[in-house]
Amino acid sequence: MKRMPKVSVIMPVYNVAPYLKQCMDSVISQTLTDIEIICGDGGSTDGSLEILQEYARRDARIQIVCKEDSGYGQSVNDCVKIAHGEYIGIVETDDFVKPEMFETLYSHAVHMNADIVKSDYECFTQNPDGSPHFWPVHIAPARFYNCVFTPREVTRSFRFRLNTWTGIYRRTFLEENQIQHNTSPGGSFQDNGFWFQTFALAKRVVILPYSFYCYRQDNPNSSIHNPKKIYCICDEYDFIEAFLHRHSELETLLNGPFWMARFGAYCYTLQRIAEEYRYAFLLRMQNDFSRMPLSSAEIRRSFSGNEWKQLKNICKDPMNYYLNYFYHPGTVVQEVEDIQAVNTQISARYQRIMEQRSTLSYRIFNVLLWFPRKIMGGYYCLVEHGWGYTWNLLLQKLSG
């Protein structure tokens, strides 16, 4: 029987040659040396595989799994199948991690007998001079750090940051519950389904107030920059919905958190996709949420007042929502059946909105509501992220 390392680090790879050496160096230099490193290459054509092979020749802890066009989810699943570690960690290969990450996560996992241990992280981009620019991200309100909780008993936790790569997962927990990534061809955002399954089924979760993972924000090949993948988030939440249908006891308990998480993921995607695809995405959003019972008190409680109002506005009139929040004159929408007719209709309705906004009564009303809106925004930020994050955000706005 093969020896059980403390952590198996899973690294999905596909055409990340410009970033791969930095990522590999950060993993092989971990202060926790009792790890195995399993790299799943999905058919890279930019020299990524050759870089992996060079590292594998120098470090016996590294294994390479090659499968043409396997995709992110399939690559991770294939690597997990052959992993022997007590815990599983995932590192995306355009990012990098700090040296003490896995030693700290593992020591807390053992000490607190945790199914999952997660931590904060840092986003970063490259400055023009090549130096990195970092900013911290807190994944949960302060009261949830350094304690053990069961997410399905504290459904508020389904509002936490849903990333999978800031944590480690007990391998037997994943195996016993048959938790895997979605493997839809060409899919993206497949960490969403993995995150939801682990939180739905875990009994002991710990979050640490440290930032170990460095998440790149300026990779031009990232799925967030690919217009062909604008509906992948929708497919991913169909995958989660099917998971809940298979677990009726969880579906009853987590129906509200599921629809709230779906709404948050759709809104996040809506903010990041290209302008010309936003109206089409709102139409898809209207269609997908038509299955959600708006009269359900249980689901309603999972949303804030502003979120519920926003969702109802989108479902009632996606074009009006698009015009109020996204449209700029001259934009041509894409991904609809009759583009010319839709653009003509959008232009006409936009002119009517501008006429209404030019009235004196509208301007006075907007000024009167400015301060209450800021107060409510600060309140929701405080509830969501705690005092530290809210105070730092306020200082940034005042200085910027």
C-alpha positions in Angstrom: 0.0 0.0 0.0 1.3 3.4 -0.9 2.3 5.8 1.9 -0.4 8.4 2.9 1.0 11.9 2.7 -0.6 14.6 4.8 -1.9 16.6 1.9 -2.4 15.9 -1.8 -2.1 19.1 -3.8 -4.2 18.9 -7.0 -3.1 21.3 -9.8 -5.3 21.4 -13.0 -3.2 22.7 -15.9 -4.1 24.0 -19.4 -2.0 26.5 -21.3 -0.7 28.5 -18.3 3.0 28.5 -19.3 3.6 32.2 -18.4 2.5 31.6 -14.8 3.3 27.9 -14.2 6.8 28.2 -12.9 5.8 30.7 -10.2 2.9 28.4 -9.2 5.0 25.3 -9.1 7.8 26.9 -7.2 5.3 28.1 -4.5 4.0 24.5 -4.1 7.2 22.6 -4.0 8.6 25.2 -1.5 5.8 24.5 1.1 7.0 24.3 4.7 4.9 21.1 4.9 7.1 18.8 2.9 5.0 15.6 3.4 2.8 16.3 0.4 2.2 14.8 -3.0 1.6 17.0 -6.0 -0.7 15.7 -8.8 -0.8 17.9 -11.9 -3.6 17.2 -14.4 -2.8 18.5 -17.9 -5.8 18.8 -20.2 -3.8 18.9 -23.5 -1.7 22.0 -23.2 -0.1 23.3 -26.4 2.0 26.2 -25.1 4.8 24.2 -23.4 3.0 23.8 -20.0 3.4 20.0 -20.1 7.1 20.3 -20.8 7.5 22.6 -17.7 5.7 20.0 -15.6 7.9 17.3 -16.9 11.0 19.2 -16.0 9.7 19.8 -12.4 8.8 16.1 -12.1 12.3 15.1 -13.0 13.6 17.2 -10.1 11.0 16.4 -7.5 9.7 12.9 -6.9 6.6 14.1 -5.1 5.2 15.3 -8.5 2.9 13.1 -10.6 1.5 14.1 -14.0 -1.9 13.0 -15.3 -2.5 13.7 -19.0 -5.9 13.6 -20.7 -6.6 15.5 -23.9 -9.4 18.1 -23.7 -10.3 16.9 -20.2 -11.4 20.3 -18.9 -11.0 21.7 -15.4 -13.6 19.5 -13.6 -12.5 16.3 -15.2 -8.8 17.0 -14.6 -9.4 17.6 -10.9 -11.6 14.5 -10.6 -8.9 12.3 -12.3 -6.2 13.6 -10.0 -8.3 13.1 -6.8 -9.0 9.5 -7.8 -5.3 8.6 -7.5 -4.6 10.9 -4.5 -3.4 9.2 -1.3 -3.3 12.3 1.0 -5.1 12.6 4.2 -6.4 15.9 3.0 -6.9 17.3 -0.6 -6.0 20.8 -1.6 -6.5 22.5 -5.0 -4.2 25.1 -6.6 -5.1 26.7 -9.9 -1.9 27.1 -11.9 -2.1 30.7 -12.9 -2.1 31.6 -9.1 0.4 30.9 -6.4 0.5 30.2 -2.6 2.5 31.3 0.3 5.0 28.8 1.9 3.2 28.1 5.1 -0.3 27.5 3.6 -0.6 23.8 3.7 1.2 23.3 7.0 -1.1 25.8 8.7 -4.3 24.4 7.2 -3.3 20.8 7.9 -2.3 21.5 11.6 -5.6 23.1 12.2 -7.5 20.4 10.4 -5.9 17.7 12.6 -6.3 19.7 15.8 -10.0 20.5 15.2 -10.9 17.2 13.5 -12.2 19.2 10.5 -13.8 18.0 7.3 -12.8 21.3 5.7 -10.4 24.1 6.7 -10.5 27.3 4.7 -8.8 30.7 5.0 -8.9 34.2 3.5 -6.9 35.0 0.4 -5.4 37.9 -1.6 -6.2 39.0 -5.1 -3.4 40.4 -7.2 -2.5 42.0 -10.6 0.8 43.0 -12.1 1.8 46.6 -12.0 3.3 48.2 -15.2 6.8 47.8 -13.6 6.1 44.0 -13.2 5.6 44.2 -9.4 2.5 42.6 -8.0 -0.4 44.6 -6.5 -2.3 42.8 -3.7 -5.5 43.4 -1.9 -7.0 41.2 0.8 -10.4 39.3 0.6 -12.2 38.1 3.7 -14.4 35.1 3.0 -16.7 35.3 6.0 -17.9 37.6 8.8 -15.4 37.8 11.8 -17.5 35.7 14.2 -17.1 32.6 12.0 -13.3 32.5 12.3 -11.4 30.0 14.5 -14.4 27.9 15.4 -16.1 24.7 14.2 -19.5 24.9 12.5 -21.8 22.8 10.3 -22.9 24.9 7.3 -26.3 23.3 6.8 -27.1 24.2 10.4 -25.9 27.8 9.8 -27.3 28.5 6.4 -26.0 32.0 6.6 -22.6 30.4 5.7 -23.8 29.8 2.2 -23.2 33.5 1.6 -19.5 33.1 2.2 -17.0 33.3 -0.6 -17.5 30.1 -2.6 -13.9 29.5 -3.8 -12.5 26.0 -3.4 -8.8 26.7 -3.6 -8.3 28.4 -0.3 -8.9 25.2 1.7 -8.2 21.6 2.2 -10.7 18.8 2.3 -10.6 15.5 4.2 -10.2 12.9 1.4 -12.4 10.2 3.1 -15.1 12.9 3.4 -15.0 13.5 -0.3 -15.0 9.8 -1.1 -17.7 8.7 1.3 -20.1 11.4 -0.1 -19.0 10.9 -3.7 -18.3 14.6 -4.1 -16.8 15.5 -7.5 -16.5 18.4 -9.8 -19.0 18.9 -12.7 -17.4 17.6 -15.9 -19.6 19.4 -18.6 -17.5 19.8 -21.8 -15.9 23.2 -22.0 -17.4 24.2 -18.7 -16.2 26.9 -16.4 -17.0 28.0 -12.8 -17.0 24.3 -11.9 -15.7 25.1 -8.4 -19.2 26.4 -7.6 -20.7 22.9 -7.6 -17.9 21.4 -5.6 -18.1 24.2 -3.0 -21.9 23.8 -2.6 -21.6 20.0 -2.2 -18.9 20.2 0.4 -20.7 22.9 2.4 -24.0 21.0 2.2 -22.5 17.7 3.4 -19.7 18.7 5.8 -20.2 18.4 9.5 -17.1 20.2 10.7 -15.8 23.3 8.9 -13.2 25.7 10.2 -12.2 29.1 8.7 -8.9 30.8 9.5 -8.2 34.6 9.5 -5.0 34.2 7.4 -4.3 34.9 3.7 -2.3 32.2 2.0 -3.7 31.9 -1.5 -2.8 34.6 -4.1 -5.5 34.8 -6.8 -4.5 36.3 -10.2 -6.9 38.8 -11.7 -5.2 39.7 -14.9 -4.9 36.4 -16.9 -6.4 37.3 -20.3 -7.2 33.6 -20.9 -9.3 33.2 -17.8 -12.9 32.0 -18.4 -14.2 35.4 -17.1 -12.8 36.9 -20.3 -14.3 34.3 -22.7 -17.7 35.4 -24.2 -18.4 31.7 -25.3 -18.7 30.8 -21.6 -21.2 33.3 -20.4 -23.8 30.6 -19.7 -21.5 28.2 -18.0 -22.5 29.5 -14.6 -26.1 28.6 -15.4 -25.1 25.1 -16.3 -23.2 24.8 -13.1 -26.2 25.7 -11.0 -28.3 23.2 -12.9 -25.7 20.7 -11.8 -26.1 21.8 -8.1 -29.9 21.7 -8.5 -29.7 18.1 -9.7 -27.5 17.3 -6.7 -30.2 18.7 -4.3 -32.9 16.7 -6.1 -30.9 13.5 -5.3 -30.7 14.5 -1.6 -34.3 15.3 -0.7 -33.5 16.0 3.0 -30.9 18.6 1.9 -33.2 20.1 -0.7 -35.8 20.9 1.9 -33.2 22.4 4.2 -31.1 24.3 1.6 -33.7 25.4 -1.0 -33.5 29.0 0.1 -29.6 29.1 0.3 -29.4 27.5 -3.1 -31.5 30.1 -4.9 -29.8 32.9 -3.0 -26.4 31.5 -4.0 -27.6 31.1 -7.6 -28.7 34.7 -7.6 -25.4 35.9 -6.3 -23.4 33.9 -8.8 -25.6 35.2 -11.7 -25.2 38.8 -10.6 -21.5 38.4 -10.2 -21.3 37.0 -13.8 -23.6 39.8 -15.0 -21.1 42.4 -13.8 -18.1 40.8 -15.4 -19.3 39.7 -18.9 -19.0 41.9 -21.9 -21.6 44.7 -22.4 -23.1 43.2 -25.5 -24.1 39.9 -23.8 -25.7 41.4 -20.6 -29.2 41.7 -22.0 -29.2 38.1 -23.3 -27.9 36.9 -19.9 -30.7 38.8 -18.1 -33.2 36.9 -20.3 -31.6 33.6 -19.3 -31.7 34.7 -15.7 -35.4 35.5 -16.0 -36.0 32.1 -17.5 -34.0 30.2 -14.9 -35.6 31.9 -11.9 -39.1 31.4 -13.3 -38.7 27.9 -11.6 -38.3 29.5 -8.2 -41.5 30.0 -6.2 -41.6 33.7 -5.5 -44.3 33.1 -2.9 -42.1 30.8 -0.8 -41.4 32.4 2.7 -38.5 30.1 3.2 -36.7 31.3 0.0 -37.6 34.9 0.7 -35.9 34.8 4.1 -32.6 33.8 2.4 -32.5 37.1 0.4 -32.0 40.6 1.7 -34.6 43.2 1.0 -32.5 44.8 -1.8 -31.7 41.4 -3.4 -35.3 40.4 -3.4 -36.4 43.6 -5.0 -33.6 43.3 -7.6 -34.6 39.8 -8.5 -38.3 40.6 -8.9 -37.4 43.6 -11.1 -35.2 41.3 -13.3 -37.9 38.7 -13.6 -40.7 41.2 -14.3 -38.9 43.3 -16.9 -35.3 42.4 -17.8 -35.1 45.0 -20.5 -36.0 47.8 -18.1 -33.5 46.5 -15.7 -30.8 46.4 -18.4 -31.6 50.0 -19.5 -31.4 51.3 -15.9 -28.2 49.6 -14.9 -26.1 48.6 -17.9 -27.1 50.1 -21.3 -24.9 52.7 -23.0 -26.1 54.5 -26.2 -24.7 52.7 -29.3 -24.3 49.3 -27.6 -25.5 46.4 -29.8 -26.9 43.5 -27.9 -25.9 39.9 -28.9 -27.2 36.4 -28.3 -30.9 37.1 -29.0 -33.1 35.8 -31.8 -34.0 39.1 -33.5 -31.1 41.4 -32.7 -32.3 44.3 -34.9 -35.8 44.4 -33.4 -34.4 44.2 -29.8 -31.9 47.0 -30.4 -34.6 49.2 -31.8 -36.9 48.6 -28.8 -34.0 49.2 -26.4 -33.1 52.5 -28.0 -36.7 53.7 -27.9 -37.2 52.7 -24.2 -33.8 54.3 -23.3 -35.0 57.6 -24.7 -38.1 57.5 -22.6 -36.0 56.8 -19.4 -33.7 59.7 -20.2 -36.7 62.1 -20.6 -38.0 61.0 -17.2 -34.6 61.4 -15.5 -34.3 65.0 -16.8 -37.4 66.2 -14.9 -36.9 68.4 -11.9 -39.0 66.1 -9.6 -36.8 63.1 -10.4 -33.6 65.0 -9.7 -34.9 66.3 -6.3 -36.1 62.8 -5.3 -32.7 61.3 -6.3 -30.8 63.8 -4.2 -33.0 63.2 -1.2 -32.4 59.5 -1.3 -28.6 59.7 -1.7 -27.8 59.6 2.0 -30.3 56.8 3.0 -28.9 54.7 0.1 -25.4 55.1 1.5 -26.5 54.3 5.0 -28.2 51.1 3.9 -25.2 50.1 1.7 -22.9 50.5 4.7 -25.3 48.5 6.9 -25.4 45.5 4.4 -21.6 45.7 4.0 -21.2 45.6 7.8 -23.5 42.6 8.2 -21.8 40.8 5.3 -18.1 41.4 6.0 -17.7 42.8 9.5 -16.2 46.0 10.9 -12.7 45.6 9.6 -13.6 45.1 6.0 -16.3 47.9 6.1 -13.9 50.4 7.7 -11.1 49.6 5.2 -13.6 50.0 2.3 -14.7 53.4 3.7 -11.1 54.6 4.0 -10.4 53.6 0.4 -13.5 55.5 -0.9 -12.6 58.6 1.1 -8.9 58.5 -0.1 -9.9 57.7 -3.7 
